[in-house]
Amino acid sequence: MRIIIVGAGEIGRHFALSLSSKAHDVTVIEQNRKLAREIEANDEVDTVIAGNGTHPNLLIDEANISQCDLFFALTSDDHANLTACKVANEGGAKTTICRVSETLRRNEFPLRLDQLFSVDHMFSSEQLCATQLSKSIHNPVPTEVEEIGQGKIEVQQVIVTRGSDVRNRSLRDIALPERVRVLSILRDTGEHRFPAGPDDCLQEGDRVILCGNPQTLSETANKLHGGNMKDWKPRIVIVGGGSYGFALAKKIEAWNYKVRVFERDQAHAEKIEGEVDDSISIINADATLLKNLQEEQIGEVEVDFFIATTRNDIDNLVSCLHAKKLKAKQCLTLTHHTDHADALSEAHEQLGIDSVSLRAVVQQELMRFITSDKYHVIKDWPEGELIEVTVRENSKADGATVKDIKIDNCSLVAHIHENHTRVPSSEDIISAGDNLYALVSKKARKEFVKLVTR
């Protein structure tokens, strides 16, 4: 594939290197001439252009945008990325992917910036990392979680345990909440109920995939697992009130848990204090100093999750080591550099600290576009693939209702229409430009994609 990347910072350069190693034709556009020369001297990618990636002449004449299969705008500047995608689209790029800040992503309503700037996919690195860091917080039962539509819908995989009161009861009798749906049931015997129906019964050991609104879905998952979600009130400490820590705090805010955020910069601490609700306390202190943690009673008051999110990997590690000393139950750190992430992964058992790699999380998101297929695989389970596909104009799905899409071994998970994301009901109307998410068997995938795109 012919790929153009604008921005060779902490995300763009690492992504370009990964693509080049897979024999793609990669062009990097970087405005910082010193950095561009360094990448070119190291022979990291096929072509390096030093210049402004929003400039039409550069994209058309030098980068040959009309022959571009995938255009990634990955700088840290929202306006530059959106503008670059708009110019790239006008110049003939087939698909544009744009990085934006979490603040812009959260506040874009009622505008559709993707439509205004001709962006095929927008993502926030802060949102992606916040999702990864928060997965175990809101889901105390063992489960796998995937988010759709900026977290408005989740897909979870959970095991039915002996202590669950839903054992040997049908899905009809359980009375699932509105727009919470059990998609698939897989037994240890190999028996597979997919799509799951109202008369299917749940048994101990069943692996169940379900989808719905995060709040009601977590309660349902907890019910299947036999836990007591009502008693789950974790105490959380976040180190760093910057873009990543703030995105995580805002995500947790809706759950009404007890959260403390350490931010060493006084002006920034005061700023974010006015942007969060009362469940979140902002502490103006340096969490790399043990005495500051002790003064805030870290250790005296039990901490369930201690999460370090600053842009300094060493600071994050030091604060987590202090937290382990003060008996925090689970410590997580965000890492920006690949070498640091690898070292922490290898030392996980000795240190007792989990790490989330920024570059790895973003790369996983972007790599799903590196395909010539008309769909993107979000998650591959033994039960089937969770895929995303955009409804094309004049396809058989365009103008149809959800109940019209009847394909064996296929369950619709989410329907995104303009600004609305929800688990689809049978009477919902599908339109061109909508995004559909479905759990499909590999056999049913071809039929479903054909229905939606032809």
C-alpha positions as CSV (number, residue, x, y, z in Angstrom):
1,M,0.0,0.0,0.0
2,R,1.1,3.6,-0.6
3,I,0.9,5.4,2.7
4,I,1.6,9.0,3.7
5,I,2.2,10.1,7.3
6,V,2.2,13.7,8.4
7,G,4.1,14.1,11.7
8,A,7.1,12.2,12.9
9,G,6.7,12.7,16.6
10,E,6.3,10.0,19.3
11,I,3.5,8.3,17.4
12,G,4.1,9.0,13.7
13,R,7.8,8.0,13.6
14,H,7.3,4.7,15.4
15,F,4.3,3.9,13.2
16,A,6.2,4.7,10.0
17,L,9.0,2.4,11.0
18,S,6.6,-0.4,11.7
19,L,4.9,0.0,8.2
20,S,8.3,0.2,6.4
21,S,9.3,-3.1,7.9
22,K,6.2,-4.7,6.3
23,A,7.2,-3.6,2.8
24,H,4.7,-0.8,2.4
25,D,5.6,2.3,0.4
26,V,5.8,4.9,3.1
27,T,6.3,8.7,2.8
28,V,6.8,10.8,6.0
29,I,6.2,14.6,6.0
30,E,7.8,16.4,8.9
31,Q,7.9,20.1,9.4
32,N,10.9,20.0,11.8
33,R,13.8,19.9,9.3
34,K,16.3,18.6,11.8
35,L,14.1,15.6,12.6
36,A,13.3,15.0,9.0
37,R,17.0,14.9,8.1
38,E,17.7,12.5,11.0
39,I,15.0,10.1,9.8
40,E,16.3,10.4,6.2
41,A,19.9,9.8,7.3
42,N,18.9,6.7,9.2
43,D,17.2,5.3,6.1
44,E,14.1,4.5,8.2
45,V,11.4,5.0,5.5
46,D,11.2,5.2,1.7
47,T,10.7,8.9,1.4
48,V,11.0,11.8,3.8
49,I,9.8,15.3,2.9
50,A,10.7,18.3,5.1
51,G,7.8,20.7,5.0
52,N,4.3,21.7,6.0
53,G,1.9,18.7,5.6
54,T,-1.1,21.0,5.2
55,H,0.2,22.8,2.1
56,P,-1.6,21.8,-1.1
57,N,1.4,22.2,-3.3
58,L,3.5,20.0,-1.2
59,L,0.9,17.3,-1.0
60,I,0.1,17.4,-4.7
61,D,3.4,18.0,-6.3
62,E,5.9,16.4,-3.9
63,A,4.0,13.8,-2.0
64,N,1.8,12.8,-5.0
65,I,-1.3,12.6,-2.9
66,S,-3.5,11.4,-5.8
67,Q,-1.8,8.0,-5.6
68,C,-2.2,7.7,-1.8
69,D,-4.1,4.7,-0.4
70,L,-3.9,5.8,3.3
71,F,-3.2,9.2,4.7
72,F,-2.4,9.6,8.4
73,A,-2.3,13.0,10.1
74,L,-0.5,12.3,13.3
75,T,1.0,15.6,14.6
76,S,0.0,16.9,18.0
77,D,-1.8,19.9,16.4
78,D,-5.6,19.4,15.9
79,H,-5.9,22.2,13.4
80,A,-2.9,21.0,11.3
81,N,-4.2,17.4,11.3
82,L,-7.8,18.3,10.3
83,T,-6.6,20.7,7.6
84,A,-4.1,18.2,6.2
85,C,-6.9,15.5,5.9
86,K,-9.2,18.0,4.1
87,V,-6.5,18.9,1.6
88,A,-5.5,15.2,1.2
89,N,-9.1,14.2,0.5
90,E,-9.5,17.0,-2.1
91,G,-6.2,15.9,-3.7
92,G,-7.4,12.3,-4.2
93,A,-6.3,10.3,-1.1
94,K,-8.5,7.3,-0.8
95,T,-8.7,7.1,3.0
96,T,-7.8,9.7,5.7
97,I,-7.2,9.0,9.4
98,C,-6.8,12.0,11.8
99,R,-5.4,12.2,15.3
100,V,-7.2,14.8,17.5
101,S,-7.0,15.7,21.1
102,E,-9.4,14.3,23.6
103,T,-10.7,17.8,24.4
104,L,-11.6,18.4,20.8
105,R,-13.2,14.9,20.5
106,R,-15.3,15.5,23.6
107,N,-16.4,18.9,22.6
108,E,-17.1,18.6,18.9
109,F,-20.8,18.0,19.3
110,P,-23.0,19.2,17.6
111,L,-20.5,19.5,14.8
112,R,-19.4,16.5,12.8
113,L,-15.7,17.4,12.3
114,D,-15.1,14.2,10.4
115,Q,-17.6,15.3,7.8
116,L,-16.5,19.0,7.7
117,F,-12.9,18.0,7.1
118,S,-13.5,14.9,5.0
119,V,-11.9,12.5,7.6
120,D,-12.7,8.8,7.3
121,H,-11.6,8.1,10.9
122,M,-10.8,10.3,13.9
123,F,-9.1,9.0,17.0
124,S,-7.6,10.4,20.2
125,S,-4.5,8.8,21.6
126,E,-5.6,10.1,25.1
127,Q,-9.0,8.3,24.7
128,L,-7.4,5.1,23.5
129,C,-5.0,5.1,26.5
130,A,-7.7,6.0,29.0
131,T,-9.8,3.1,27.7
132,Q,-6.9,0.7,28.1
133,L,-5.9,2.0,31.6
134,S,-9.5,1.9,32.8
135,K,-10.5,-1.5,31.6
136,S,-9.9,-3.3,34.9
137,I,-11.2,-0.5,37.1
138,H,-14.9,-0.6,36.0
139,N,-14.9,-4.4,35.5
140,P,-13.9,-6.2,38.7
141,V,-14.9,-9.5,37.2
142,P,-12.6,-11.3,34.8
143,T,-13.6,-10.0,31.4
144,E,-12.4,-8.7,28.0
145,V,-13.7,-5.3,27.0
146,E,-13.8,-3.6,23.6
147,E,-15.2,0.0,23.2
148,I,-17.3,1.3,20.3
149,G,-18.3,4.9,19.5
150,Q,-16.1,6.7,22.0
151,G,-17.1,4.3,24.8
152,K,-20.9,4.6,24.3
153,I,-21.1,0.9,23.7
154,E,-19.0,-1.9,25.1
155,V,-18.5,-5.5,24.0
156,Q,-17.5,-7.8,26.9
157,Q,-16.6,-11.4,27.2
158,V,-17.4,-12.9,30.6
159,I,-17.5,-16.4,32.2
160,V,-20.6,-17.7,34.0
161,T,-19.6,-18.9,37.4
162,R,-21.0,-21.3,40.0
163,G,-22.1,-18.4,42.2
164,S,-24.2,-16.8,39.5
165,D,-28.0,-16.8,40.0
166,V,-28.5,-17.0,36.2
167,R,-27.2,-20.5,35.9
168,N,-29.7,-22.9,34.1
169,R,-32.0,-20.0,33.3
170,S,-32.9,-18.9,29.7
171,L,-32.0,-15.4,28.4
172,R,-35.8,-14.7,28.3
173,D,-36.1,-15.4,32.0
174,I,-33.1,-13.3,32.9
175,A,-34.8,-10.2,31.5
176,L,-31.8,-8.3,30.2
177,P,-31.8,-4.5,30.4
178,E,-33.0,-2.6,27.3
179,R,-30.4,-2.7,24.5
180,V,-28.2,-5.1,26.3
181,R,-27.7,-8.2,24.2
182,V,-26.1,-11.6,24.6
183,L,-24.5,-12.2,21.3
184,S,-22.8,-15.6,21.7
185,I,-22.5,-18.5,24.2
186,L,-19.6,-20.9,24.0
187,R,-19.4,-24.1,26.2
188,D,-16.3,-26.1,27.2
189,T,-17.8,-29.0,25.2
190,G,-17.5,-26.9,22.0
191,E,-21.2,-26.3,21.7
192,H,-21.7,-22.8,20.3
193,R,-24.9,-20.7,20.4
194,F,-24.5,-18.0,17.9
195,P,-26.4,-15.8,17.6
196,A,-27.8,-16.5,21.1
197,G,-31.6,-16.7,21.2
198,P,-34.1,-16.0,24.0
199,D,-34.6,-19.7,24.8
200,D,-30.9,-20.4,25.2
201,C,-29.9,-21.3,28.8
202,L,-26.7,-20.3,30.6
203,Q,-24.6,-22.9,32.3
204,E,-21.6,-22.7,34.6
205,G,-18.4,-22.2,32.6
206,D,-20.2,-20.7,29.6
207,R,-18.1,-18.0,27.9
208,V,-20.6,-15.3,27.0
209,I,-20.1,-12.3,24.7
210,L,-22.5,-9.4,25.3
211,C,-22.9,-5.8,24.3
212,G,-24.6,-2.7,25.5
213,N,-24.3,0.6,27.4
214,P,-21.2,0.4,29.7
215,Q,-23.1,1.0,33.0
216,T,-25.9,-1.5,32.5
217,L,-23.5,-3.9,30.7
218,S,-21.1,-4.0,33.7
219,E,-24.0,-4.8,36.0
220,T,-25.1,-7.6,33.7
221,A,-21.6,-9.0,33.4
222,N,-21.2,-8.9,37.2
223,K,-24.5,-10.8,37.5
224,L,-23.4,-13.5,35.1
225,H,-20.1,-13.8,37.0
226,G,-21.9,-14.0,40.4
227,G,-20.3,-10.9,41.9
228,N,-21.8,-8.0,43.8
229,M,-21.2,-4.9,41.7
230,K,-23.1,-2.7,44.2
231,D,-20.2,-3.0,46.7
232,W,-17.6,-2.1,44.1
233,K,-16.3,1.3,45.0
234,P,-12.6,1.4,44.2
235,R,-10.3,4.1,45.4
236,I,-8.2,5.4,42.6
237,V,-5.1,7.7,42.4
238,I,-4.0,9.2,39.1
239,V,-0.6,10.8,38.8
240,G,-0.5,13.6,36.3
241,G,-3.4,16.0,35.3
242,G,-2.1,16.4,31.8
243,S,-4.0,15.3,28.7
244,Y,-3.7,11.6,29.4
245,G,-4.4,11.8,33.1
246,F,-7.3,14.2,32.6
247,A,-8.8,12.0,29.9
248,L,-8.7,9.1,32.3
249,A,-10.2,11.2,35.1
250,K,-13.1,12.3,32.9
251,K,-13.7,8.7,31.8
252,I,-13.9,7.6,35.5
253,E,-16.0,10.6,36.5
254,A,-19.2,9.1,35.2
255,W,-18.8,6.1,37.5
256,N,-18.8,8.2,40.6
257,Y,-15.7,6.5,42.2
258,K,-13.4,8.1,44.7
259,V,-10.5,9.6,42.6
260,R,-7.5,11.7,43.6
261,V,-5.3,13.3,40.9
262,F,-1.8,14.5,41.7
263,E,-0.7,17.4,39.5
264,R,2.6,19.2,40.3
265,D,1.9,22.3,38.3
266,Q,-0.2,24.7,40.5
267,A,-1.7,26.7,37.6
268,H,-2.8,23.5,35.7
269,A,-4.1,21.9,38.9
270,E,-6.3,24.9,39.5
271,K,-7.5,24.8,35.9
272,I,-8.6,21.2,35.8
273,E,-10.1,21.4,39.3
274,G,-12.8,23.6,37.7
275,E,-13.5,21.0,35.0
276,V,-14.2,17.9,37.0
277,D,-17.0,17.1,39.4
278,D,-16.9,16.6,43.2
279,S,-16.0,12.9,43.1
280,I,-12.5,13.9,41.8
281,S,-10.0,15.7,44.1
282,I,-7.1,17.5,42.5
283,I,-3.9,17.6,44.7
284,N,-1.2,20.0,43.8
285,A,1.8,17.9,44.7
286,D,4.7,16.0,43.2
287,A,3.9,12.2,43.3
288,T,7.6,11.2,42.7
289,L,8.3,12.3,46.3
290,L,7.4,9.7,48.9
291,K,6.6,12.2,51.6
292,N,3.9,13.9,49.4
293,L,2.1,10.5,49.0
294,Q,2.4,9.9,52.7
295,E,1.0,13.3,53.5
296,E,-2.0,12.5,51.4
297,Q,-2.5,9.2,53.3
298,I,-1.5,6.9,50.5
299,G,-0.9,3.8,52.5
300,E,-3.1,4.7,55.4
301,V,-6.1,4.7,53.2
302,E,-6.3,1.7,50.9
303,V,-5.7,2.4,47.2
304,D,-7.1,-0.1,44.7
305,F,-5.6,1.5,41.6
306,F,-2.6,3.7,41.4
307,I,-2.1,4.9,37.8
308,A,0.8,7.1,36.6
309,T,0.1,9.0,33.3
310,T,2.6,11.9,33.1
311,R,4.7,12.3,29.9
312,N,7.9,11.3,31.8
313,D,8.3,7.5,31.9
314,I,10.9,7.7,34.7
315,D,8.6,9.8,36.9
316,N,5.8,7.4,36.3
317,L,7.9,4.4,37.4
318,V,9.2,6.2,40.5
319,S,5.8,7.2,41.7
320,C,4.5,3.6,41.1
321,L,7.4,2.2,43.1
322,H,6.5,4.5,46.0
323,A,2.9,3.3,45.7
324,K,3.9,-0.3,45.8
325,K,5.9,0.4,49.0
326,L,2.7,2.0,50.4
327,K,0.7,-1.2,49.6
328,A,-1.3,0.1,46.6
329,K,-3.2,-3.0,45.3
330,Q,-2.6,-2.5,41.6
331,C,-0.1,-0.1,40.0
332,L,-0.2,0.8,36.3
333,T,2.0,3.2,34.3
334,L,1.7,4.7,30.9
335,T,4.9,4.5,28.9
336,H,5.8,6.6,25.9
337,H,9.1,5.0,24.8
338,T,9.2,1.5,23.3
339,D,12.4,0.6,25.2
340,H,10.9,1.6,28.5
341,A,7.7,-0.4,27.7
342,D,9.8,-3.5,26.9
343,A,11.9,-3.2,30.0
344,L,8.8,-2.8,32.3
345,S,7.1,-5.8,30.6
346,E,10.1,-8.0,31.3
347,A,10.3,-6.8,34.9
348,H,6.6,-7.0,35.5
349,E,6.7,-9.9,38.0
350,Q,9.7,-8.5,40.0
351,L,8.2,-5.0,40.2
352,G,4.5,-5.8,40.4
353,I,3.7,-2.9,38.1
354,D,1.6,-3.2,34.9
355,S,2.4,-0.9,32.0
356,V,0.4,0.4,29.0
357,S,2.5,1.5,26.0
358,L,1.2,4.6,24.3
359,R,2.8,3.6,21.0
360,A,1.5,0.1,21.1
361,V,-2.1,1.2,21.9
362,V,-2.1,3.7,19.0
363,Q,-0.4,1.3,16.6
364,Q,-3.0,-1.4,17.3
365,E,-5.7,1.2,16.5
366,L,-4.1,2.3,13.2
367,M,-3.0,-1.1,11.9
368,R,-6.5,-2.2,11.4
369,F,-6.7,0.2,8.4
370,I,-3.7,-1.5,6.8
371,T,-5.8,-3.8,4.6
372,S,-7.3,-3.7,1.2
373,D,-10.5,-5.2,2.6
374,K,-13.8,-3.2,2.9
375,Y,-14.0,-3.9,6.6
376,H,-11.8,-3.5,9.7
377,V,-11.3,-6.3,12.3
378,I,-11.6,-4.9,15.8
379,K,-11.3,-8.1,17.8
380,D,-10.8,-11.7,16.8
381,W,-12.4,-14.2,19.3
382,P,-12.8,-18.0,18.8
383,E,-16.5,-17.3,18.6
384,G,-16.1,-14.9,15.7
385,E,-14.7,-11.6,14.6
386,L,-15.9,-8.2,15.7
387,I,-15.8,-6.1,12.5
388,E,-16.5,-2.5,11.5
389,V,-17.9,-1.6,8.1
390,T,-19.3,1.6,6.5
391,V,-22.6,1.3,4.6
392,R,-22.2,2.3,1.0
393,E,-24.7,4.2,-1.0
394,N,-27.1,2.0,-3.0
395,S,-26.0,-1.1,-1.2
396,K,-28.6,-3.6,-0.2
397,A,-28.4,-2.3,3.4
398,D,-28.9,1.4,2.4
399,G,-32.4,2.2,3.5
400,A,-33.1,-1.2,5.0
401,T,-34.1,-1.9,8.6
402,V,-32.0,-3.9,11.0
403,K,-34.5,-6.8,10.9
404,D,-33.9,-7.0,7.1
405,I,-30.3,-8.1,7.7
406,K,-30.8,-11.8,8.3
407,I,-27.5,-13.7,8.0
408,D,-26.6,-16.9,9.8
409,N,-23.8,-16.5,12.3
410,C,-24.0,-12.7,12.3
411,S,-25.2,-10.4,15.1
412,L,-25.3,-6.6,14.8
413,V,-23.5,-5.0,17.8
414,A,-23.6,-1.3,17.1
415,H,-25.1,1.2,14.7
416,I,-23.5,4.7,14.4
417,H,-25.7,7.2,12.6
418,E,-24.4,10.8,12.6
419,N,-23.8,11.6,16.3
420,H,-25.9,8.7,17.6
421,T,-24.3,5.4,18.7
422,R,-26.5,2.5,20.0
423,V,-27.1,-1.2,20.1
424,P,-29.5,-1.6,17.1
425,S,-33.1,-2.6,17.5
426,S,-35.1,-4.4,14.7
427,E,-36.9,-1.2,13.5
428,D,-33.8,1.0,13.2
429,I,-33.2,2.2,9.6
430,I,-29.7,1.9,8.1
431,S,-28.4,4.7,5.8
432,A,-25.4,5.2,3.6
433,G,-22.5,6.5,5.6
434,D,-23.5,4.7,8.8
435,N,-21.0,2.6,10.5
436,L,-22.1,-0.9,11.5
437,Y,-20.3,-3.2,14.0
438,A,-21.1,-6.9,13.9
439,L,-19.9,-10.1,15.4
440,V,-19.6,-12.6,12.5
441,S,-18.2,-16.0,11.9
442,K,-15.5,-16.0,9.2
443,K,-17.9,-17.8,6.9
444,A,-20.6,-15.2,7.4
445,R,-18.3,-12.2,7.1
446,K,-18.1,-12.3,3.3
447,E,-21.9,-12.3,3.0
448,F,-22.4,-9.5,5.5
449,V,-19.7,-7.2,3.9
450,K,-21.2,-7.8,0.5
451,L,-24.7,-6.8,1.7
452,V,-23.4,-3.6,3.3
453,T,-20.9,-2.5,0.6
454,R,-22.4,-3.6,-2.8
